[in-house]
Amino acid sequence: MKGGRPNIREVAAVAGVSISAASLALNGKPGVSATKRARVLQTVQELGYVRNGSSGSSAGTRVLGVLMESLSIPSAHDRFYAEIVTGIEDAAQRLGYRLLLHLYRPGVDPIDDIRALMGRDIEGLIIANGGDVTDELIARIADGRMPLVLVENYVSENVHAVIADNFTAGLQVTEHLIRLGHRRIGALPGPVKYKSLVDRMRGYTIALLENGIEPDLGLQPAPRAGHPRKGYVQMQQLLALPEPPTAVFAVSDKTAFGAMEAIKDAGLRIPDDVSIAAVDDVYESPYASPPLTTFHVPKRSLGEAAVNTLHALLDSPNSTPAAKIVLIGHVVLRQSCAPPRGT
């Protein structure tokens, strides 16, 4: 045990019980055996554990943290992350947890930051997406034995993850464009620090190769760092080519919306001149002009599955081997794609 005042997680570890059982025992609530209750209370005395009563909360209040990179807050306001957070909130409320959304600041230990903010520890942590929350940081958090679940991210360490089937998303959307007759298919990739977007691009590449089409890096303009309309700028680069693509795969609906604006501003029509398809199926997608063909990601279910997994870890910390849970989606066909002109 590290120096400083002991917390409830350390009490649970020394007593050999789950954090939930320790909370029940400390608050005299049913649901824990007399033997475990006695062991927890004895451990409290041995460690000198003191309940924190600040802010009107008790040591038994079950709080989960949700950690996101600070730069992803604009994304948190779009439908994709809003729906994931809604799923987290719904499942947490159903299971009796309160939530604390915390923004990661590079160079600052997020667990210490949360502890300073709350005056106590959270019971478990959900990390959404990754990005500036690097693999190295995740490994440090996991080494501290904090119960942890990743959403739309995964690492090689022994950490639970809940993700969409992003590789299949890129594969199936690109295969749809190929079946329509397109052979010159551009792609609008995202920042490589997001594994979900990298996996979608891998699906795009494999679909091309499996259909005898050589991937062309000249048709895959990199996103411009810090630009608020990455998809718009990337699409402008494709349209400026001597031979622009007849179809485009975008790694996200948000990127596709920017690309659609660029196509229209160039005086072209969708899908007559350029077909476009993406991944996410956010709320706005069926209302785009034209409605966007996209891969439906079960966003709310991602959040719910993350909380359910974390709850299982808290109740039985040593009986659940780390796993990557992949939620299946499907292509939603709308009016933004058509066969290339002249076929």
N, C-alpha and C positions, 0 to 999 in steps of 0.2 A: 504494500500500500504506500502511495506517495505521501510526502509530508503535507501538513495542513489539516484543516478540520475534515473529519470523515464525512462522506455523503451516503445516501441511502443505497446507491449502487454498490459501494464497498461493504456496507452492512450485509446486503443480500449475498455478495460473493463469499464473505467470511462465514456466514451462517449456512451457506450451501442451499439457498432457496432463490426463487425468481424475485425480481424487483416487485412485481405485483403482490406476491405473497408477503414480502417484507412490509409493503405499504399497508396491506390488510391487517397484519399483526400489530403494527405500530398504532393503528387507529382503532383497534379492538373490534374490527368488523368480521363477520363470518366469512367462510370460504377458505380457511386455512386450518390445518390440524393443530391440536393442542401441542403436539411435540414440536412442530415448526414454529409455532408462536413463542414457545418457551425458548427455543434456540435463538430466535431473532432478538427477543428481549435481553437475553444473556449477552449476545454480541453487542447490542447497543451499550450495555454497561461497560463491557470490556474495552470498546473502542472510544467511549466517551462521545457517542453521537448525540447531537443536539438538534431538535427540530427547528426549522426556520419558520417563524410565524409572521414574517414580514408580508406586507401587501394583503393581509387578510387571508393568506393561503395557508394550508396545512401541509405537513410533510406527506400526507397521503394523496394530495392532488396529483393526478397522473397527467404529465405534460410531455408531449412529443415535440421535437424541433423539426422544422423544415428549413433546410439550408439551400440557398441559391446564390449564384454569383451576382454581384451588384449590377453588372452590365446587362444581366438578363431581365431586369425589371421592365424595360419596354416590352420584351417578349412576354413577361408575366401578364401584361395587360391585353395581349391578343388572345384569341379564343383557344389556341392550342394549350398554353400553360394555364389559362384560367380554368379550363375544363379539368386538367389534371389536378389542380389545387382544389377544385370543387369536389372531386372524387376523394381526395385526402380528407377534406373537412367532413364529408358525409360519413365516411367510414370511421373517422376518429370520434365523431359525436355518437355514433351508434355503439361504439365500444367503450364510451365513457372517458375519452381523453380530451384534454385541451391542447391547442396547437400554438406554437410560437414560430412565426416566420422570421428568419434571420438572414441578413445579407452578408455574404462573405467579403471581407476586406483583405486584399493580399497583404501578407506579412503579419496578420493578426490571427492568433489561435482562436478558431470559432467556438470551441468548447469553453475556453476561459472567458471569451467574450459573452457567451450566453450565460455562464455562471455568474459573472459580474452583473449582468442585466437583471437576472431573476433572483439572485441571492441564494441560489441552489442549483442542483443539476437537473437536467431533463432526463427522462427515463430512456429515451431512444431517439434516433435521428434518421430523418429521410433527407437524402441529398438529391436534388432535382437537376438533371441535365449534365452537370460537370463544367466544362469550359475552364474558367479560372480556378475552379475547385479541382485541382489537378489530381492525378493518380497518386502522387507523392503525399499530398495532404490527406487524401482518403486513407492511404496506408497508415499514416500517423494516427488518424482518428480510430481506425480499426485496432491498432496496437494498444490503444488505451482501453480496449475492451468495451467501448461504447456500442450497444446494440445498434446496428446500422443497416439500412436498406437504400440502394441506389435506384433512381428512376430515370429511364432513358440514358443510361450510362452503365458501364461495367468495367471491372478491373481484373487483373490476373490474381489478386490476392483473394483470400477466403472471405468474400463479402457477397451478401445476397444482392440480387439485381432484378428489377422488373422492367422489361423493355418491350417496345413494339417490334414487329417482325420487319425491321427496316430493310434488310437485304432483300427479302421477298418483295417488299414494296417497290424498290427500284427496279427489280427484275421484271415484275409483272406489268408495271406501267410502261416500261420500255418495250416489252414484248407486244403490248397492245399497239403501240405506234408502228412496230415492225409489221404486225399482221395487217395493218391498214395499207401497207405498201411503202412506208418511208424507209429510206436507206441512209440518208444524210441527216442524222439525228444529233442535234446539239444537246448540251447539258449545262445547267447552271448550278455548280457545286456551292457548298457552304464552307465556313471556316473549318479547317481540319481538326481543331481542338474539340469538336463535337463528334463523338463516335457514331451517334445515330445518323448524322448527315454523311459521314464517311461510308457507313454501311449501305446507305441508299445509293451512293455513287458506285459502290462495288457491284450492286445488283444491276445497275445500268450497264456497266462494263461487261459483265458476264453475259447479259442478254445479247449485247452486240456480238461478242465472240461466238456464242453458241449458234448464232444465225449467220455466221460467215462475214460479219462486218468488222473491219479493222477500226478500233477506237482511234479517234483523231484528237489529240490534245489541243489542236487549234480550234476545236469546236467546244472546248470546255473552259471558258474564261474564268479565272479565279475571282472571288469576291474582293472588292476594294475595302480594305480595313477601315472601319470607322465611318463608312458612307451609309447614310440612313436609307438609301434606296438602291441596295446592292443589285437586286434583280433587274431594275431598270437599266443600270449602267452595263451590267453583263449582257443584257439583250441588245443594247446598242452596239456592243463590240461584235456580236454575232451578225447583226444586220449590216455592219460595215464591211463584212468579208466579200471578196469577189464572188463567191458562191455561198450565200447564206444557207443554213439548214432549212429543210422543209418542215421539220418538227423539232420540238424542244422538250426535254425532261428537266423539270425544276425540282430541287431537293425539298422544297416546302411550298405550301400554298402562298405564304407571304411573299416568297421570291417570285412565284408565278404571277401574282397580282402586279408587281412592279414590271415584270417582263411584258405583260399584256398591255400596260400603259405605253411602253416603249414601241411596241408593234403598232398600236393605233396612232401614236404620234408620228410614226414614219409613213403614215398613209396606207398601211397594209391592213388586211382583214384576217380575223381569226374565225374559223380555221381555213378559210379559202386560200390564203397565202402562207400562213404558218399555223401548224397545229401546236398545242401546248398542253402538257399534263404534269401533275405534281403529286405530292404526298402530304397528307394530314387530314383533309376533309374537314376544315374548320367551318364555323357557322356561316361565314360569308360566301363560301365556295359555290353553292347552288344559285346564289344571287349575283354572281359576277356576270359580266357581259362579254362573251357568252358564258353560260354556266361552265364551271371548270371540271374537267375530268381529273379525278384524283384518287389516291389510295386512302381508304378510310382507316384511320388509326383510332382504336378504342381508348380515347384519352381519359375519360372519367374512370374507366376500369383500371387504367394504369395506376391512378392515385389510390383507388380502393384496394387493389392488390398489394400495393406497397405497405399500406397500413395493416392489412391483414397479416402480411408476412412479418412485420415488425411486432405485432401483437403476439404472434406465435413464438417469436424469439424471446420476448419478455416473459412469457408464461413457461416456456421450456427451453432455456438458453443452451442446453447441452444436447438436445435431442433432435435438432433440425440442421442437417448438413447444408452448407452454403449451396445455393442453386441460382441459376439464371432462368427466370420465368419469362417466357416469350408469349405475348398476346397476339392472336391472329387477327388480321384485318382483311380487306378485300378492295378491289378496284370498283369505283363508282363511275360509270360511263355517263358523260354529259355532252354538251355541244361544242366543246373547245377543240375537238379532234375530228379529222376527216382524212380520207385518202389524199395523197399529194395530187396537185393539179396535173391533168393530162393522163391520169390512170383510170 
